Amino acid sequence: MIKRLLVWRLVILLAVAPALASGAAPPPVEQLVDRTSKQVTAYLDQVSDVTCTEHVEQLKLSPEGKVQYSESGTYNYFVLLQGSNDDLLLSESRLLQSPERKRPKNVSLLLTNGFSTLFLIFHPYYLASYRFEEVSEDTIGERHYIRLHFTSIPGARTPAALAVRGREYPLELTGDAWVDPQTGMIARIQATLAHDLSDVGLRTFNVQVDYVPVRLPAWPREYLFPGSATVEVATLRQHWRNVHQFSDYKSFMVGTDQDIADQNLMKQATPIPNKKDKKKK
């Protein structure tokens, strides 16, 4: 049975802002995208100072969408980031906190990593790979947002990939981001495939990430961190849904043992190659 692995090498973080004043005109798309990009770049500096608890539920579904098998686990989760506007390198660390369950041999589950960091499409490293346009004004709870539509530019670099039998296929995405028009902070992102990938066995792919306000003791304000990420994938013969829940955010100090762990993680991390890079080799 073919095992498929969805890999998303990205990272976390965003912030809360006041709602759009009643009657205020939204900024032009280019200005809002630039504002969001600057916010993402600024807050990425804090990502390696935060850890949280991640609960992951992996569901194997029938063709009708009914649960055939489920498995869950709780992890201590943090992200390590290196890079700049010209290079970006991410390592995720998950330390299992719950008992490991023995899986039946005939059951294959989907492994999804890093989708909580979907907002990095706005990072300067990936920004030029997407086209943006305003869809409408919208609300989430009592806050007002601008819904921006994004679409991958064919052949440009992408932070997402589908791994099949040891080979990675870049995923070109299209979707919407709910952005605060005054600050550029993101409250929600939804994405799906921009182009058909049935030739490599991927029939459908959908992801939604919602962000929640978090304020740690040393911070003067709240920031938006991932609260949940839902990823649903169907191949020609199988169907899965993974739900990631993030909670209990806290700061942590890096000691000697952590320094060693960080070095090992960085050795294992590799950036996602894009199509243009492959052609140069």
Stockholm file with secondary structure:
# STOCKHOLM 1.0

chainA/1-281         MIKRLLVWRLVILLAVAPALASGAAPPPVEQLVDRTSKQVTAYLDQVSDVTCTEHVEQLKLSPEGKVQYSESGTYNYFVLLQGSNDDLLLSESRLLQSPERKRPKNVSLLLTNGFSTLFLIFHPYYLASYRFEEVSEDTIGERHYIRLHFTSIPGARTPAALAVRGREYPLELTGDAWVDPQTGMIARIQATLAHDLSDVGLRTFNVQVDYVPVRLPAWPREYLFPGSATVEVATLRQHWRNVHQFSDYKSFMVGTDQDIADQNLMKQATPIPNKKDKKKK
#=GR chainA/1-281 SS CCCEEEEECCCCCEECCCCCCTTCCCCCHHHHHHHHHHHHHHHGGGGGGEEEEEEEEEEEECTTSCEEEEEEEEEEEEEEEEEETTEEEEEEEEEECSCCCCCCTTCCCCEEESGGGGGGGGSHHHHTTEEEEEEEEEEETTEEEEEEEEEECTTSCCSEEEEETTEEEECCEEEEEEECTTTCCEEEEEEEESSCBGGGTEEEEEEEEEEEEECCTTCSSCEEEEEEEEEEEEESSCEEEEEEEEEEEEECCCCHHHHHHHHHHHHHCCCCCCHHHHHHC
#=GC SS_cons         CCCEEEEECCCCCEECCCCCCTTCCCCCHHHHHHHHHHHHHHHGGGGGGEEEEEEEEEEEECTTSCEEEEEEEEEEEEEEEEEETTEEEEEEEEEECSCCCCCCTTCCCCEEESGGGGGGGGSHHHHTTEEEEEEEEEEETTEEEEEEEEEECTTSCCSEEEEETTEEEECCEEEEEEECTTTCCEEEEEEEESSCBGGGTEEEEEEEEEEEEECCTTCSSCEEEEEEEEEEEEESSCEEEEEEEEEEEEECCCCHHHHHHHHHHHHHCCCCCCHHHHHHC
//
